[in-house]
Amino acid sequence: MSIRSCALGLAACFALPAAAEDLTIAYKVMSGDKPGTATTWVSSTHFKMADGESETTFDLKSGRLTVADTKKKQYWETTTQEMQAAMAKVAAQLEEQMKAMPAPLREKMMGAMGGVADSVKMTKSGAAKTVAGYSCQPYLFTVGADPEKAPMTVESCNTKDLSWPAQIWDARVAMTGGGMAGNPMGQRFQKMFDEMKKAEGFPVSEVTTMKLMGKSMVTTREVTEVKKGAIPESVFAVPAGFKKVDSPYAKMAK
């Protein structure tokens, strides 16, 4: 997954009580100055995210992840175990390379990746507001103690009027790389997710700010419509005519 994909979907999944109804959720998104739209489908068996460039589907029962490139008309499949094995190998290689570097260069490399991942702080950040017809409570999630210096923050607004299966959290972790905690940036995402699980409710809006190498990347994601009702299984199928290719994680693990 790309950093952009992670950021756009950062607050898309939380461990919540089981949902009685399938949900089809439409979003308006903004990555920097680039506007777009996205759709999320949630059922008792599947979770899918699509943004016009890719479609990512997680099978809640088998744990299998399918990623389709809508431009190349290709798709690949993987599992959480395969991703974790691949990322663990990459992390081990990175650690060995860092050990062999002179201390000044090692510190510079750590700084380029955002430095050591600090703890994440969660606070309620204001009065309730309304998004897409749903009353929601704003939360602020900050890496480190100082919001002004934080390398990563997420502002979300959560409603208690919507919920979805608790297994969606597994989907969120898988969709962002599973075992990505082998570097500071990956650790930062993981700690952010762990803290965001504790917030009450479903996020109907979020603003994610990441600072890296002196630059800031801001992405926003806001619900525009929620439809409740059964989702056909065909929605979660691989698009017709798409060619299967090798998983990038399989290649990394070799």
C-alpha positions as CSV (number, residue, x, y, z in Angstrom):
1,M,0.0,0.0,0.0
2,S,1.2,3.6,-0.7
3,I,1.5,6.2,2.0
4,R,-1.4,8.1,0.3
5,S,-3.6,5.0,0.5
6,C,-2.8,4.6,4.2
7,A,-3.5,8.2,4.9
8,L,-6.8,8.3,3.0
9,G,-8.0,5.2,4.8
10,L,-6.5,5.8,8.2
11,A,-9.7,6.2,10.2
12,A,-11.7,3.9,8.0
13,C,-11.8,1.0,10.3
14,F,-12.3,0.6,14.1
15,A,-13.2,-2.3,16.4
16,L,-16.9,-1.7,17.0
17,P,-19.9,-3.8,17.9
18,A,-21.3,-6.1,15.2
19,A,-23.4,-4.3,12.6
20,A,-26.9,-5.6,11.8
21,E,-27.0,-4.0,8.4
22,D,-24.6,-3.9,5.4
23,L,-23.3,-0.4,4.7
24,T,-22.4,1.3,1.5
25,I,-20.5,4.5,2.3
26,A,-19.6,7.3,-0.1
27,Y,-16.8,9.8,0.7
28,K,-15.4,13.0,-0.7
29,V,-11.6,13.0,-0.3
30,M,-8.8,15.4,-0.8
31,S,-5.1,14.5,-1.0
32,G,-3.1,17.8,-0.9
33,D,-4.9,19.9,-3.5
34,K,-6.2,16.8,-5.5
35,P,-9.9,16.2,-4.9
36,G,-11.6,12.8,-5.4
37,T,-14.2,10.4,-4.2
38,A,-14.1,6.9,-2.6
39,T,-16.6,4.2,-1.6
40,T,-16.5,1.7,1.2
41,W,-18.7,-1.4,1.3
42,V,-19.1,-3.3,4.6
43,S,-20.9,-6.6,5.1
44,S,-20.7,-9.4,7.7
45,T,-18.3,-11.2,5.4
46,H,-16.3,-8.6,3.4
47,F,-14.9,-5.1,3.6
48,K,-14.0,-3.2,0.4
49,M,-12.5,0.2,-0.4
50,A,-12.4,1.8,-3.9
51,D,-11.1,5.2,-5.0
52,G,-11.2,5.0,-8.8
53,E,-7.6,3.9,-9.1
54,S,-7.6,0.7,-7.0
55,E,-10.1,-1.6,-5.3
56,T,-9.0,-3.4,-2.1
57,T,-11.2,-6.2,-0.7
58,F,-10.7,-8.1,2.6
59,D,-12.5,-11.4,3.2
60,L,-13.4,-11.3,6.9
61,K,-13.7,-15.1,7.1
62,S,-10.5,-16.2,5.3
63,G,-8.3,-13.2,6.0
64,R,-7.4,-13.0,2.3
65,L,-6.7,-9.6,0.8
66,T,-7.3,-8.8,-2.9
67,V,-6.0,-5.7,-4.5
68,A,-7.2,-4.7,-8.1
69,D,-5.5,-2.0,-10.2
70,T,-8.4,-0.5,-12.2
71,K,-6.1,1.2,-14.7
72,K,-3.8,-1.8,-15.5
73,K,-6.8,-4.3,-15.1
74,Q,-4.7,-6.5,-12.9
75,Y,-5.1,-7.9,-9.4
76,W,-3.2,-9.8,-6.8
77,E,-4.0,-11.7,-3.6
78,T,-2.2,-12.1,-0.3
79,T,-2.7,-13.0,3.3
80,T,-1.8,-11.2,6.6
81,Q,0.7,-13.9,7.3
82,E,2.5,-13.4,3.9
83,M,2.6,-9.6,4.5
84,Q,4.0,-10.0,8.0
85,A,6.7,-12.4,6.8
86,A,7.7,-10.0,3.9
87,M,7.8,-6.9,6.1
88,A,9.7,-8.7,8.9
89,K,12.4,-9.6,6.3
90,V,12.6,-6.0,5.1
91,A,12.8,-4.8,8.6
92,A,15.6,-7.1,9.4
93,Q,17.5,-6.0,6.3
94,L,17.0,-2.4,7.2
95,E,18.2,-2.9,10.7
96,E,21.4,-4.6,9.5
97,Q,22.0,-1.7,7.0
98,M,21.5,0.9,9.7
99,K,23.9,-0.9,12.1
100,A,26.6,-0.7,9.4
101,M,26.2,3.0,8.9
102,P,28.4,5.7,10.7
103,A,26.4,7.2,13.6
104,P,25.9,10.6,11.9
105,L,24.5,9.0,8.7
106,R,22.3,6.6,10.8
107,E,20.8,9.6,12.7
108,K,20.2,11.4,9.4
109,M,18.4,8.3,7.9
110,M,16.2,8.0,11.1
111,G,15.3,11.6,10.7
112,A,14.3,11.2,7.1
113,M,11.9,8.4,8.1
114,G,10.5,10.6,10.9
115,G,12.6,9.5,13.8
116,V,11.5,7.2,16.6
117,A,7.8,6.6,16.8
118,D,6.4,8.2,19.9
119,S,3.3,7.3,21.8
120,V,-0.1,8.5,20.5
121,K,-2.4,10.8,22.6
122,M,-6.2,10.8,22.1
123,T,-8.3,13.8,23.3
124,K,-11.9,15.0,22.6
125,S,-11.4,18.2,20.7
126,G,-14.6,20.1,20.8
127,A,-18.4,20.1,20.8
128,A,-20.4,17.7,18.7
129,K,-21.2,18.6,15.1
130,T,-23.1,17.1,12.2
131,V,-21.6,15.3,9.1
132,A,-23.9,13.8,6.4
133,G,-26.8,14.0,8.8
134,Y,-25.0,12.2,11.6
135,S,-24.1,13.8,15.0
136,C,-20.5,13.2,15.7
137,Q,-17.9,13.8,18.4
138,P,-14.5,15.3,17.3
139,Y,-11.3,13.6,18.5
140,L,-7.7,14.6,18.0
141,F,-5.0,11.9,17.8
142,T,-1.4,13.1,18.1
143,V,1.9,11.4,17.9
144,G,3.9,12.7,20.8
145,A,2.9,15.2,23.5
146,D,3.1,18.4,21.4
147,P,0.5,18.8,18.6
148,E,2.5,21.6,17.0
149,K,5.5,19.4,16.6
150,A,3.7,16.1,16.0
151,P,5.0,14.3,12.8
152,M,1.5,12.8,12.5
153,T,-2.0,13.9,13.6
154,V,-5.5,12.7,12.8
155,E,-8.7,14.8,13.5
156,S,-11.7,12.6,13.3
157,C,-15.4,13.0,14.1
158,N,-17.1,9.8,15.3
159,T,-20.8,9.0,15.4
160,K,-22.5,6.4,17.6
161,D,-25.3,6.1,15.1
162,L,-23.4,3.7,12.8
163,S,-21.4,0.6,13.6
164,W,-19.8,-2.3,11.7
165,P,-18.2,-5.7,12.5
166,A,-15.3,-5.8,14.9
167,Q,-13.3,-7.9,12.3
168,I,-13.0,-4.7,10.3
169,W,-10.0,-3.8,12.5
170,D,-8.2,-6.8,11.1
171,A,-9.0,-5.5,7.6
172,R,-7.6,-2.1,8.4
173,V,-4.3,-3.6,9.7
174,A,-4.0,-5.8,6.6
175,M,-4.8,-3.1,4.1
176,T,-2.0,-0.9,5.5
177,G,0.7,-3.6,5.3
178,G,0.0,-5.9,8.3
179,G,3.5,-6.2,9.7
180,M,4.8,-2.8,8.7
181,A,6.2,-2.0,12.2
182,G,9.7,-2.5,11.0
183,N,10.4,1.2,10.5
184,P,9.5,4.4,12.4
185,M,6.8,5.4,9.9
186,G,5.2,2.0,10.1
187,Q,5.4,2.0,13.9
188,R,3.7,5.4,13.8
189,F,0.8,4.2,11.8
190,Q,0.5,1.1,14.0
191,K,0.4,3.1,17.2
192,M,-2.1,5.5,15.7
193,F,-4.4,2.7,14.8
194,D,-4.1,1.1,18.2
195,E,-5.2,4.4,19.9
196,M,-8.0,5.1,17.4
197,K,-9.6,1.7,18.2
198,K,-10.4,3.2,21.6
199,A,-12.5,6.0,20.3
200,E,-16.2,5.6,20.5
201,G,-18.2,5.4,17.3
202,F,-17.8,5.4,13.5
203,P,-15.6,8.1,11.8
204,V,-17.7,10.2,9.4
205,S,-14.8,12.6,8.8
206,E,-11.1,12.7,9.2
207,V,-8.1,15.0,8.5
208,T,-4.7,13.4,8.5
209,T,-1.6,15.5,8.6
210,M,1.9,13.9,8.1
211,K,5.2,15.8,8.3
212,L,8.2,14.3,6.7
213,M,11.6,15.8,5.7
214,G,10.3,19.3,6.2
215,K,7.1,18.8,4.2
216,S,3.5,18.3,5.2
217,M,0.9,16.1,3.5
218,V,-2.7,16.7,4.4
219,T,-5.5,14.3,3.4
220,T,-9.2,14.6,4.2
221,R,-12.0,12.1,4.1
222,E,-15.6,12.9,4.8
223,V,-18.8,10.8,4.4
224,T,-21.3,12.2,2.0
225,E,-23.9,9.4,2.0
226,V,-24.6,6.1,3.8
227,K,-26.9,3.5,2.3
228,K,-28.1,0.6,4.5
229,G,-29.1,-2.7,2.9
230,A,-27.9,-6.0,1.5
231,I,-24.8,-5.8,-0.7
232,P,-24.6,-8.3,-3.6
233,E,-21.7,-10.7,-3.4
234,S,-20.7,-9.6,-6.9
235,V,-19.6,-6.3,-5.5
236,F,-16.7,-8.1,-3.7
237,A,-15.7,-10.2,-6.7
238,V,-12.7,-9.5,-8.9
239,P,-13.7,-7.3,-11.9
240,A,-14.3,-9.4,-15.0
241,G,-11.3,-9.5,-17.4
242,F,-8.7,-8.6,-14.8
243,K,-5.4,-10.5,-15.0
244,K,-4.0,-12.1,-11.9
245,V,-0.3,-11.2,-11.1
246,D,2.1,-12.1,-8.3
247,S,1.7,-10.5,-5.0
248,P,4.4,-7.9,-4.2
249,Y,4.7,-9.4,-0.8
250,A,5.4,-12.9,-2.2
251,K,8.3,-11.3,-4.1
252,M,9.6,-9.5,-1.0
253,A,9.5,-12.7,1.1
254,K,11.8,-14.6,-1.4
